[in-house]
Amino acid sequence: MTTLNHKIDFAVVLSVTKANPNGDPLNGNRPRQNYDGHGEISDVALKRKIRNRLMDMGESIFVQSNDRKTDAYNSLRERAEANGELEKIFKSKTVSSDEFARVACQEWIDVRSFGQVFAFKGDKNGGVSVGVRGPVSIHTATSVDPIDITSMQITKSVNGESGTNRGSDTMGMKHRVDSGVYIFYGSINPQLAEKTGFSNADADKIKEALISLFENDASSARPEGSLEVHTVYWWAHRSKLGQYSSAKVHRSLLVERLVAEPKSYADYEFVLQPLEGLQVEQYAGR
């Protein structure tokens, strides 16, 4: 595989309709908001969805969630030790950080994409403490306008235990965003790609994961079809440093409101400000 040799910037426009795209556990699992009332989806949640899509595409993933894992390992250490080369490094008296990182990046696409901190205790040696910086960086998704959150009380209609009345956990709350349009940005750094072995083919897989980000992602909080990717913007620079800074590239995507109080994706228009010498590819979400 050819290592990525040019900088890439991207942006993703998505909409939320009657769903909780990312609950805040410190706020009763209400949809995340900043202090200005704009909705947010954390970069961690977005990377989780990208990992899940890559798994659906048949890629090998190191950080797997328990409800989506494709192997029998119950911890990250078990998954790492299952690799023969890494197992030898675990058992050696001296741990080569560079060799450990090389093997891990070669084995798992999420490690060579996002990076990973490997911190495992050792029995006889000092353990393993290896950090990998990945070339793919993701911003927090933020809604274009402040969001309205609807909260409803829910009840349980059955007993959890036989011979008892319904307990105090009978009542609960469920929260949702009625309508919101979010944007998040990202970049792929070719200098870091050289260190992890991130290739042009890997970049295409990340792009494919973004286009189909919410496929196979339904849950009670996110019913099928309630989250939708509308457009992925993909800027491929001609060099490692790029013709423009990522900040300037991301700012070139302008948002215009077509009505006084936008309620849906159709109420916005997204306009690209031309950047000389830099072409952008646009992909409709699936």
C-alpha positions, 0 to 999 in steps of 0.5 A: 500500500502507498503511504498517504503523501498529501494533506486531506481536509474534510467536512461532514454535514448531517441532520438529526430528527427526533433523536438523541445523537450524543447524550451527556452522562453528566446531565441526565443523558440529555443531548449535548449542548454548549453554553450558547445552546448549540448541539454537540456530538463529541469527537469520541462518539464520532470516532466510535461510529467510524470504527463501527462502520470500518468493522462493518466493512471488514476492517480489523479494529483494536478499540471495539465496543462490547456490544459490537465486538467481533472476537472473544476478547474481553479487554484491549490487553487480551486483543493485543496479546492475541497478536503473535508479534505483540505477545513476544514483545509483552514477554520480552524484558525490554519493550521496543516502543517503535516495534510495538507501534509498528506491529499495532499500526500494521494490524489495526486500521483504527490505530494507524488512523486515530492513534492509541495509547497502550498502557498495560501492567507487566508481571515481570517487566515494567509493562508496556507504555506506548503512545501512537499519534494518528494522522486522522483528527476529528473535531466535535460536531456542532449544530448550525443553530441552537437546538430545542430539546424535548424531554418526556417521562416514560414508565415501565409496565412490568415488574423487574422481579416476581412477587413485587410491585413496580419499584421506584425505577418505574419512572424515567426520562427520555430526551431528544433533539426535534430537529438540528443540522450539524457540521464537523470537520477533520484533517489527515496529516501525511507526516503522521501517516508516514509514521503509522503507515496510513495509506491512500487506501485507508483514506478512501476507507475513512471517506467511505465510513463518513459517507455511510456514518449512520448505517447500522447505528440504530438504537432506542435513542437514535431510531433508524433514519433519524440521523442522516449524512447529507454531504461529505466535502473532501479536499485533497491537497497537492502536497504534504503541507497543503496549499492552505491551512486546515482552518482556512479550508474549513472556513471556506464552507459557508452556511446560508439560512433560507428562512428566518427560523430554520427547522430542517436541512432544507432551510439551509444552503451550503456554499463553497468559497473557491480556493485557488488551486484546491479542488473539492469533491462532494459526496452525498450521504447514504 
